[in-house]
Amino acid sequence: MYWVMLYSINKDGMVVNDAHIDRIQEQYRPIIEEINDYYKKELGDDLLSIYVRGSVSVGRAKPFISDIDSVAIVKTDISSKKQKEIYEYSKKLQEKYPFVTLVDMTVISQKILFEAKEFSNLKIYLKTQSVCLYGNDIVKEIKSVKPGRELALEMYGDLSEKLGDLERIFSYDTTEETYLGEKRSIEFWCVWTMRTILRSGLALVMFKKPVYSQDLQTCAEVFSTEYPEQRRYMEKAIFWAMNPTANRMEIYNYLKEFSPKYIALWNRAVNN
């Protein structure tokens, strides 16, 4: 069993954002300062806001497990060349701070963030667990998040397609799949896939009760308590999310076995 850390829900049924700059652990402050300085220098007058989201923003980051998820909001879209430069810088930071598993430096225009469907989940993440480190706090303009059927469908209504796309990544000897304009390793897509499974598991429980979290172990435990016959799949997902494998066939076989059962649960919830 895992320790459960559900997000707070207010009297109106909305998720409370508990993030605060003072809650950021001392160990993570130097890398965050470097990210901030880099954004300010490289993006200049085009920069509107800087956020850090996830476990770091609420002081619950775990060395060698947690990522640094930063988001810079800009006035206009940046070039692919600039995106590549930012990605290369993030890799250097990851080498400098090895206790951080991944340094994610997302740069997105305010227009795209607010209007593009593909970034609807990012809006939810920013609204529910992020802190503004610089500039105008535009997250105030994002609607509050209410756990339940509607939110589950907004976040994972296309789960069957998502898992199908991820399964295809592991079905080939090599992958050309990119993230933020760069080809990524099998280990990267292993983590991505397992996080998708774990977090969508909690979203499935949202059909029955108003719960919300992005914490992976919490998602696994909440789902497994509701669907105990599927616990072993969630335990495997937790293991691979924290200890990614490069064995593509092992991941592929896991998905071939679990995905049909999982999607069947989702379809049953959606159709009830």
DOBAGU-779102 format. One line per 2 residues: their letters; for each residue y, x, z of C-alpha. Coordinates in steps of 0.5 Angstrom, whole numbers, plus 500, padded with zeros to 3 digits. Each point is the difference from the previous one (the first is absolute). Example, Ala and Ser with C-alpha at 12.3 -4.5 7.8 and 13.67 -1.06 7.14 Angstrom:
BEGIN
AS> 491,525,516; 507,502,498
***
This chain:
BEGIN
MY> 500,500,500; 507,502,499
WV> 507,499,504; 503,495,497
ML> 508,500,499; 503,494,497
YS> 507,499,498; 504,496,504
IN> 502,492,498; 506,497,502
KD> 501,493,502; 501,498,493
GM> 493,503,498; 504,506,496
VV> 497,507,501; 505,504,504
ND> 502,507,498; 499,505,506
AH> 502,506,496; 506,504,503
ID> 502,507,499; 500,502,507
RI> 492,498,500; 499,506,495
QE> 496,505,503; 503,507,501
QY> 494,503,496; 502,496,493
RP> 508,501,501; 500,507,496
II> 497,497,494; 504,494,500
EE> 506,504,500; 498,504,495
IN> 498,494,496; 507,497,501
DY> 504,506,498; 496,500,494
YK> 501,493,498; 508,501,501
KE> 500,507,496; 496,497,494
LG> 502,493,500; 508,501,501
DD> 504,494,499; 495,496,497
LL> 496,500,507; 501,493,504
SI> 495,500,506; 494,504,503
YV> 495,497,504; 493,503,503
RG> 495,495,501; 493,499,503
SV> 497,503,507; 506,506,500
SV> 505,494,500; 497,497,507
GR> 498,507,503; 493,499,499
AK> 498,505,495; 494,504,501
PF> 500,507,498; 495,502,494
IS> 499,492,499; 507,497,499
DI> 504,501,493; 508,501,500
DS> 502,494,496; 507,500,497
VA> 504,496,496; 507,502,497
IV> 504,494,497; 504,502,494
KT> 505,496,495; 497,502,494
DI> 493,502,498; 498,507,500
SS> 497,504,494; 493,502,500
KK> 502,507,500; 504,499,507
QK> 494,496,502; 495,506,499
EI> 505,505,503; 500,495,506
YE> 492,500,500; 500,508,500
YS> 504,500,506; 496,495,504
KK> 494,505,499; 504,506,502
LQ> 501,496,507; 493,498,500
EK> 498,507,500; 506,502,505
YP> 498,494,505; 492,500,500
FV> 499,495,505; 503,495,495
TL> 495,497,496; 504,498,494
VD> 508,500,499; 502,494,496
MT> 507,500,497; 501,494,496
VI> 507,499,497; 501,493,497
SQ> 507,497,498; 502,494,504
KI> 499,495,494; 493,502,498
LF> 498,500,508; 503,493,500
EA> 498,497,493; 493,503,498
KE> 494,497,502; 496,506,501
FS> 504,502,506; 500,494,504
NL> 495,503,505; 505,506,501
KI> 506,495,501; 495,497,506
YL> 498,507,502; 508,502,501
KT> 501,493,503; 495,500,505
QS> 499,508,502; 506,504,498
VC> 506,503,503; 507,502,496
LY> 501,507,500; 506,501,496
GN> 505,495,496; 500,492,500
DI> 495,497,503; 498,495,494
VK> 493,498,503; 505,495,504
EI> 500,496,493; 492,500,499
KS> 498,493,503; 496,500,507
VK> 492,501,499; 496,494,503
PG> 492,502,501; 496,494,497
RE> 497,498,493; 506,501,496
LA> 501,507,502; 493,502,499
LE> 500,497,493; 507,503,498
MY> 497,507,503; 493,500,497
GD> 499,494,495; 498,504,495
LS> 495,504,504; 494,499,495
EK> 504,503,495; 502,506,504
LG> 493,502,503; 498,499,493
DL> 505,505,497; 498,505,506
ER> 493,499,499; 501,503,493
IF> 504,506,502; 493,502,504
SY> 496,498,494; 502,506,495
DT> 499,508,501; 507,501,500
TE> 506,496,501; 507,499,497
ET> 503,495,505; 507,502,502
YL> 504,498,506; 508,501,500
GE> 499,503,493; 494,506,502
KR> 493,500,500; 496,499,506
SI> 494,503,503; 494,496,502
EF> 501,501,507; 507,497,499
WC> 497,494,497; 494,499,505
VW> 506,500,505; 504,495,496
TM> 494,495,499; 497,500,507
RT> 507,499,503; 501,494,495
IL> 493,497,502; 502,501,508
RS> 507,497,499; 497,494,496
GL> 495,499,505; 505,498,505
AL> 504,496,495; 493,496,499
VM> 501,498,507; 507,498,499
FK> 497,494,497; 497,498,507
KP> 505,503,505; 507,503,500
VY> 499,507,501; 503,506,496
SQ> 499,508,501; 500,506,495
DL> 496,504,505; 494,501,497
QT> 495,500,506; 503,494,502
CA> 499,497,493; 493,502,500
EV> 499,497,507; 503,493,499
FS> 496,499,494; 494,502,503
TE> 501,496,506; 500,494,495
YP> 495,502,495; 495,504,504
EQ> 495,501,495; 505,504,496
RR> 501,505,505; 496,506,497
YM> 505,499,494; 506,501,504
EK> 497,506,504; 499,503,494
AI> 507,499,497; 503,502,506
FW> 496,507,500; 502,501,493
AM> 507,498,501; 501,506,505
NP> 494,504,497; 501,499,492
TA> 494,502,496; 500,503,493
NR> 493,497,498; 503,495,495
ME> 493,497,500; 499,499,507
IY> 507,496,500; 498,496,494
NY> 493,498,503; 503,498,506
LK> 505,495,496; 495,498,495
EF> 496,497,507; 506,498,504
SP> 505,497,495; 496,494,498
KY> 499,498,507; 507,501,502
IA> 503,497,494; 495,494,502
LW> 503,499,507; 507,500,497
NR> 499,495,494; 497,496,506
AV> 506,500,504; 505,499,494
NN> 496,494,498; 499,497,507
***
